[in-house]
Amino acid sequence: MDPLRALKVGADSIRLIINNSCSKLEPWQIVTVTATTVLAGVWFWEFLFQEESLVNRGKKMVFKLARKIPAVSQRIEREMSKINETFEQEVIHRNQGNPYITTLPKEGKNHHDIIQQVEKYLSFGDYNWKSGFVSGTVYNYNPELIKLLTEVYGLASYTNPLHPDVFPGVCKMEAEVVRITANLFHGGPGSCGTMTTGGTESILMACKAYRDYARAERGIRRPEIVIPVTAHPAFDKAAAYFGMRVTHVPVDRDTTTVDIQAMRKAISRNTCLLVGSAPNYPYGTMDDIEAIAALGRQYNIPVHVDACLGGFVIIFMAEAGFMLPPFDFSVPGVTSISADTHKYGFAPKGSSVVLYSEPKFRHHQFNVSTDWPGGVYGSPTVNGSRAGGIIAACWATLMYFGLEGYVDATKKIVQTTKYIEKGLRKMDGIFIFGTPATSVVAVGSKLFHIYQLSDALCKRGWNLNPLQFPPGLHLCVTYMHTADGVADRFLSDVEEELAIIMKDPTRPVEGKFAMYGMSHSIPDRSIVGDFTRFFLDSMYYTPSVKGLNLTL
């Protein structure tokens, strides 16, 4: 029989079966059955093809139901209350028991009293960050530079680039910061960008730009981002804010860099952005940007390089004598880069840069309202009004260091990182994650819980960053660590504490790091989320007892 004729006969047979089945039904029943079938089909499709796997969703459902059991719920509440109280006590300890000011003073205070109180507040805390005992956080401490930037910020503290006609000079400084940075990342004549308040906003702006670009230029209604599991959580934040979907791609266990084949498999027709880190925050290793860019070219998908952490190290490493694989606009297919001037650019906190290879991408970052009664309103970033003082201080920092200053700082920082890495690799009981590319060294152990080492070093005055999945810790080397004796002191302290730990490697973790270890092992991540919310609450702690509203 002719295939077309056979198809027609089959269709007629199905039609007759359906008609016979519905012949005794009233119209409202047919409509009800049809609507129910369609809705059930849509629900089942969305249930099967959500971002989370069926296994993970099944686990969440089990934990959700378990928390409804009174005994379980009550125990969780008790533990939550203890943790919340612990966080509050830590805040009180860090503030050294000083009273809180919760009402305005009746009369304004004079200059001397205010400065004295500010200096007192800034003296709180247990860590000597000025001497290099802290991982990252503050990347340079130079009293001469601080004096300069304080004066610059004071001069420009009243300016606002939202009004370029009133403050054209501060807008010029922003444009120059962007152009200088684009040139350092080998941007072409069409490269462009904006300043932002930090790495998170730079990433948010890039994701917003690519979401809108995907919708306008490629007809993608539900844009998706494909990122390594080591990519900064700002990408997940962007997805939450902008209604996007995130697909997390695993990294190679040995190199801790993104699995390129897994990234290829994760690409779908809705993918609007591929991401690589240069370097990533947890391990300081660098994703294969050339391979990711090749995927971008193959599938016509933009590629963002997140260089927020080490951007102002990697751009100077070649001139400092350290070679890296290509990572910037010199790689065809890289369409945007985020880099923080307030980290290794040594500018004051509150400044970063997001760059694009072409203006068409930046146009989608902008937000424009054309029908507001107050006039046509356009803003380049999240904020409307922006602090011109921060822009001016960032510009002044670039002028202060110059190319030679940054190259010299990079040489010292990378040399110190390699010195620490070499020393750690000689020690028994620990291992280094991957091959550090810039200024971060991450450590783990197969013989004991690494948080034991974190706790021990904390007691010696070191503030390091804990990692999870698997447990680890890292040191982000800053300019302060390049001072004489700091790296040797760190290595000596690690070696001494390792010798103590290896006498009893199975000893459980104690103190606050026991909480980190516990959170790593809790399968119900919603509970860990609750812990984190309590911690964030504690940042805004003030006493609620009447009678504690004191004035200066």
C-alpha positions in Angstrom: 0.0 0.0 0.0 1.2 3.6 -0.7 2.7 5.1 2.5 0.6 8.2 2.2 -2.6 6.1 1.7 -1.6 4.0 4.7 -1.1 7.1 6.8 -4.5 8.5 5.8 -6.2 5.1 6.6 -4.5 5.1 10.0 -5.6 8.7 10.7 -9.2 7.9 9.7 -9.2 4.9 12.1 -8.0 7.0 15.0 -10.7 9.6 14.1 -13.4 7.0 14.2 -12.3 5.6 17.5 -12.2 9.0 19.1 -15.6 10.0 17.6 -17.2 6.7 18.8 -15.8 7.2 22.3 -17.2 10.7 22.5 -20.5 10.1 20.8 -22.4 9.6 24.1 -20.7 12.6 25.8 -22.3 16.0 26.1 -20.4 19.0 24.8 -19.4 20.3 28.3 -18.0 16.9 29.1 -15.9 16.9 26.0 -14.6 20.4 26.8 -13.8 19.3 30.4 -11.9 16.1 29.4 -9.9 18.1 26.7 -9.0 20.9 29.1 -8.0 18.4 31.9 -5.9 16.4 29.5 -4.0 19.4 28.2 -3.4 20.8 31.7 -2.2 17.4 33.0 0.1 17.1 30.0 1.6 20.5 30.6 2.1 19.8 34.3 3.7 16.5 33.6 6.0 18.0 31.0 7.2 20.8 33.4 7.5 18.2 36.2 9.8 16.0 34.1 11.9 18.8 32.5 12.6 21.2 35.4 16.2 22.2 36.0 16.5 20.0 39.1 16.5 16.3 38.6 13.7 14.0 39.8 16.0 12.6 42.5 16.8 16.0 44.0 13.2 17.1 43.9 12.3 13.8 45.5 14.8 14.4 48.3 13.4 17.9 48.9 9.9 16.5 49.1 11.0 13.9 51.6 12.8 16.5 53.8 9.8 18.9 53.5 7.4 16.2 54.7 9.8 15.1 57.5 9.9 18.6 58.8 6.1 18.5 59.3 6.6 15.7 61.9 6.2 17.4 65.3 9.3 15.8 66.9 11.5 16.6 64.0 10.1 20.1 63.6 10.7 20.9 67.3 14.2 19.6 67.3 15.1 21.7 64.2 13.6 24.7 65.8 15.7 24.2 68.9 18.8 23.9 66.9 17.9 26.9 64.8 17.4 29.0 67.9 20.8 27.9 69.3 22.5 28.8 66.0 20.8 32.2 65.9 21.9 32.9 69.4 25.5 31.8 68.5 25.6 34.3 65.7 24.3 37.1 67.8 26.9 36.3 70.5 29.7 36.4 67.9 28.5 39.9 66.8 28.5 41.1 70.4 32.0 39.6 70.8 33.4 41.2 67.6 32.0 44.6 68.7 33.8 44.1 72.1 30.7 44.6 74.1 30.3 48.2 73.3 26.9 49.8 73.7 24.7 50.4 70.6 23.3 53.7 69.5 19.7 53.2 68.4 18.3 56.7 68.6 19.5 60.0 67.2 21.5 62.1 69.7 19.5 65.1 70.8 22.2 67.5 69.7 24.6 67.0 66.8 28.2 66.0 67.7 31.3 67.9 66.8 34.0 66.8 64.3 36.4 65.6 67.0 33.9 63.4 68.8 32.6 61.8 65.5 36.1 61.0 64.2 37.0 59.5 67.6 33.9 57.3 67.6 34.5 56.2 64.0 38.1 55.3 64.8 36.9 53.3 67.8 34.4 51.4 65.7 37.1 50.6 63.0 39.3 49.1 65.7 36.8 46.3 66.4 37.6 42.8 65.3 40.0 39.9 66.1 42.1 39.8 62.9 45.2 41.8 62.1 44.4 42.4 58.5 46.9 45.2 58.0 49.7 42.6 58.7 48.5 40.1 56.1 46.7 37.6 58.4 43.5 37.7 56.3 42.7 35.9 53.1 41.7 38.5 50.4 39.2 41.1 51.8 41.7 44.0 51.8 44.1 43.8 48.9 46.5 46.6 49.7 47.1 48.9 52.7 49.1 52.0 51.8 48.7 55.0 54.1 50.0 57.3 51.4 47.4 56.0 48.9 44.6 56.2 51.5 45.5 59.9 52.1 45.3 60.6 48.4 42.1 58.8 47.9 40.5 60.4 50.9 41.2 63.8 49.5 40.0 62.8 46.0 36.8 61.3 47.3 36.2 64.5 49.4 36.6 66.6 46.3 34.1 64.5 44.3 31.8 63.3 47.1 28.9 65.5 45.9 29.1 64.5 42.2 26.6 62.2 40.5 27.2 60.9 36.9 23.4 60.6 36.5 23.7 64.3 35.6 26.4 64.3 33.0 25.6 67.9 32.0 26.3 69.1 35.6 29.3 66.8 36.3 30.9 66.1 32.9 34.3 65.7 34.6 33.4 62.6 36.7 31.7 61.1 33.6 35.0 61.6 31.7 36.9 59.8 34.5 34.5 56.9 34.3 34.9 56.7 30.5 38.7 56.7 30.9 38.6 53.9 33.5 36.5 51.8 31.2 38.8 52.5 28.2 42.0 51.9 30.1 40.6 48.5 31.3 39.3 47.5 27.9 42.7 48.2 26.4 44.4 46.1 29.1 42.1 43.2 28.2 43.0 43.7 24.5 39.6 45.1 23.5 39.2 46.3 19.9 38.1 49.8 18.8 34.4 48.8 19.4 35.0 47.4 22.9 33.1 49.3 25.6 31.6 48.9 29.1 30.6 50.7 32.3 31.8 51.0 35.9 29.7 49.3 38.6 29.7 49.1 42.4 31.4 45.7 42.5 31.8 42.3 40.9 28.3 41.1 41.7 26.8 44.1 39.9 29.1 43.6 36.9 27.9 40.0 36.6 24.3 41.0 37.1 24.6 43.6 34.3 26.2 41.2 31.9 23.4 38.6 32.5 20.7 41.2 32.1 22.3 42.4 28.8 22.4 38.8 27.4 18.9 38.0 28.6 17.5 41.0 26.7 19.8 40.4 23.7 18.6 36.8 23.5 15.0 37.9 23.6 15.3 40.7 21.1 17.8 39.2 18.6 17.4 35.5 18.9 13.8 35.1 20.0 14.6 33.1 23.1 11.8 33.5 25.6 13.3 31.6 28.5 17.0 32.4 28.5 19.4 30.0 30.2 23.0 30.5 31.5 25.5 27.6 31.4 28.2 28.0 34.1 30.8 25.9 36.0 29.8 24.9 39.5 32.8 27.0 40.6 31.4 30.1 39.0 30.5 33.0 41.4 27.0 32.8 43.0 26.4 36.2 41.5 25.3 34.4 38.3 22.7 32.5 40.4 21.6 35.8 41.9 21.3 37.3 38.4 19.1 34.4 37.3 16.9 34.8 40.4 16.6 38.5 39.8 16.0 38.4 36.1 13.9 35.2 35.7 16.6 33.1 34.0 17.6 29.5 34.3 21.0 28.3 35.4 22.6 25.0 34.3 25.6 24.1 36.5 28.4 22.2 34.8 30.8 20.0 36.8 34.6 20.5 36.9 37.4 18.0 36.5 38.3 16.6 39.9 42.0 16.8 39.2 42.3 20.2 37.5 39.2 21.8 39.1 38.5 23.5 35.8 35.3 23.2 33.9 34.5 20.0 32.0 34.3 21.2 28.4 32.4 18.2 27.2 29.9 18.5 30.0 29.4 22.2 29.0 28.8 21.2 25.4 26.1 18.7 26.5 24.5 21.4 28.7 23.9 23.8 25.8 20.3 24.0 24.6 18.4 26.1 22.1 17.6 28.5 25.0 21.3 29.0 26.1 22.0 32.7 26.0 25.4 32.7 27.8 28.4 30.5 28.5 30.7 31.5 31.4 34.3 30.8 32.3 36.3 32.0 35.3 39.8 33.5 35.1 40.4 32.4 37.8 37.6 30.9 39.9 37.1 31.9 43.5 37.3 28.5 45.3 40.5 27.1 43.9 42.2 29.9 42.0 42.4 27.7 38.8 41.6 29.1 35.4 38.9 27.6 33.1 39.9 26.9 29.5 38.6 30.1 28.0 39.7 29.2 24.5 37.7 26.0 24.5 34.6 27.8 26.0 34.9 30.5 23.3 35.1 27.8 20.6 31.8 26.5 21.9 30.4 30.0 21.8 31.5 30.4 18.2 30.2 27.0 17.2 26.7 27.6 18.7 26.6 31.4 18.2 26.4 32.0 22.0 28.0 34.9 23.8 30.8 34.1 26.2 31.5 35.9 29.5 34.8 35.7 31.3 34.5 36.4 35.0 37.8 37.9 36.0 36.4 39.8 39.0 38.8 38.2 41.5 42.1 38.2 39.6 41.5 40.4 36.6 43.9 43.0 37.7 46.5 40.3 38.2 46.2 38.3 35.0 46.4 41.4 32.7 49.8 42.2 34.1 51.2 38.7 34.5 52.9 38.5 31.1 54.8 41.7 31.7 55.7 40.4 35.2 57.2 37.3 33.6 54.4 34.8 34.1 52.7 33.3 31.1 49.0 32.3 31.0 46.8 30.8 28.3 44.7 33.5 26.4 41.7 34.6 28.4 40.5 38.0 27.2 39.2 39.8 24.0 42.2 38.4 22.1 40.2 35.1 22.1 37.6 35.1 19.3 34.2 34.5 20.8 34.8 36.2 24.2 32.1 38.9 24.2 32.3 40.3 27.8 34.6 40.4 30.9 34.0 41.5 34.5 37.0 42.7 36.5 37.1 44.3 39.9 39.1 47.5 40.3 38.5 47.3 44.1 40.5 44.0 44.4 43.9 43.9 42.8 43.3 47.2 41.2 43.7 48.5 44.8 40.9 51.1 44.4 38.4 51.7 47.3 35.6 49.3 47.8 32.6 49.9 45.5 34.1 49.8 42.0 34.3 47.3 39.3 34.1 47.2 35.5 32.0 45.2 33.0 33.3 45.2 29.5 31.8 44.2 26.1 33.4 43.4 22.8 30.7 45.4 20.9 28.3 48.2 21.8 25.3 46.1 20.8 25.7 44.1 24.0 26.1 47.1 26.2 22.9 48.6 24.7 21.0 45.7 26.2 22.5 46.4 29.6 21.0 49.9 29.7 17.6 50.5 31.1 15.5 53.2 29.4 12.0 54.5 30.3 10.6 56.7 27.5 7.1 57.5 28.8 7.6 58.7 32.3 6.0 62.1 33.0 9.3 63.2 34.6 11.0 62.9 31.2 13.0 60.3 29.3 15.0 58.3 31.9 18.0 56.1 31.1 20.6 54.5 33.4 23.5 52.3 32.5 23.6 50.1 35.7 21.3 49.1 38.6 21.6 52.4 40.4 20.3 55.7 39.1 22.3 58.1 41.2 25.9 56.8 41.6 28.8 57.9 43.8 31.0 60.1 41.7 33.5 60.1 44.5 34.1 56.3 44.1 34.6 56.8 40.3 37.1 59.6 41.0 39.0 57.6 43.6 39.2 54.6 41.2 40.5 56.8 38.5 43.1 58.3 40.9 44.2 54.8 41.9 44.9 53.8 38.3 46.9 57.1 37.8 48.8 56.5 41.1 50.1 53.0 40.2 50.5 53.2 36.5 51.6 50.2 34.4 54.9 49.8 36.2 53.3 49.9 39.7 50.8 47.2 38.8 53.4 45.0 37.1 55.6 45.3 40.2 52.7 44.5 42.5 51.7 41.5 40.4 55.2 40.1 40.3 55.4 40.2 44.1 51.9 38.7 44.6 52.4 35.9 42.2 55.9 35.1 43.4 54.6 35.0 47.0 51.7 32.7 45.9 54.0 30.3 44.2 56.4 30.3 47.2 53.5 29.4 49.5 52.2 26.8 47.1 55.6 25.2 46.9 55.9 25.1 50.7 52.5 23.6 51.2 53.1 20.9 48.6 56.1 19.6 50.7 53.9 19.1 53.7 52.4 15.6 54.5 48.7 15.2 55.1 47.4 17.9 52.8 47.1 18.4 49.0 46.6 21.4 46.7 43.5 21.6 44.5 44.5 21.8 40.9 47.3 24.2 39.7 46.8 27.8 41.1 46.9 30.2 38.2 47.2 33.6 40.0 46.9 34.4 43.7 44.7 31.7 45.3 46.0 28.5 46.9 43.4 26.0 48.0 44.2 23.1 50.3 42.4 19.8 51.2 43.2 16.6 53.1 42.4 12.9 52.6 43.6 12.0 56.1 41.7 14.4 58.4 38.9 16.9 58.2 40.5 20.1 56.8 38.4 22.3 59.0 40.6 21.1 61.9 43.4 23.1 60.2 41.1 26.0 59.6 40.2 26.1 63.3 43.8 25.8 64.4 45.0 28.6 62.1 42.1 30.8 63.2 43.3 30.4 66.8 46.7 31.6 65.6 45.1 34.7 64.1 44.7 33.6 60.5 41.4 34.2 58.7 41.1 31.8 55.8 38.1 31.0 53.5 36.4 27.6 54.1 35.3 25.6 51.0 32.8 22.8 50.5 32.0 19.9 48.2 34.7 18.8 49.0 35.8 20.5 52.2 38.8 22.7 51.8 40.3 26.1 52.7 42.0 28.7 50.6 44.4 31.6 51.1 43.9 34.5 48.7 47.3 36.2 48.6 47.2 40.0 48.7 49.9 42.7 48.6 50.1 42.5 52.4 51.3 38.9 52.2 54.3 40.0 50.2 55.8 41.8 53.2 58.9 40.2 54.7 58.2 37.3 56.9 54.4 37.0 56.4 54.6 34.0 54.0 57.1 32.2 56.1 55.0 32.8 59.2 52.0 31.3 57.5 53.9 28.2 56.3 55.5 27.7 59.7 52.1 27.9 61.4 50.6 25.4 59.0 53.4 23.0 59.5 53.3 23.2 63.3 49.5 22.7 63.4 49.7 19.8 60.9 52.1 18.0 63.2 49.6 18.4 66.1 46.7 17.3 64.0 48.4 14.2 62.6 48.9 12.9 66.1 45.1 12.4 66.2 43.7 12.9 62.7 40.2 11.5 63.5 39.5 14.1 66.2 36.2 15.8 65.4 36.1 19.5 64.4 35.2 21.9 67.2 34.1 25.5 67.5 32.5 27.5 64.7 34.1 25.3 62.1 32.1 22.3 63.4 29.1 24.3 62.1 30.8 24.6 58.7 31.4 20.9 58.7 27.9 20.1 59.7 26.4 22.4 57.0 28.5 20.6 54.4 27.0 17.2 55.4 23.4 18.2 55.7 21.5 16.8 52.8 18.5 19.2 53.2 20.1 22.4 51.9 17.1 24.4 52.9 18.2 24.1 56.5 21.6 25.4 55.5 19.8 28.3 53.8 18.1 29.0 57.1 21.5 29.1 58.9 22.7 31.6 56.3 19.7 33.8 56.8 20.3 33.8 60.5 23.9 34.8 59.9 22.7 37.7 57.6 20.2 38.7 60.3 23.0 38.9 62.8 24.8 41.5 60.7 21.9 43.9 61.6 21.8 42.9 65.2 21.0 45.6 67.8 19.8 44.9 71.3 16.0 45.0 71.8 15.9 45.4 75.6 14.6 48.8 76.7 17.1 51.1 78.3 20.0 50.3 75.9 19.3 53.2 73.6 22.4 55.1 74.3 23.9 58.2 72.7 27.4 59.2 71.9 
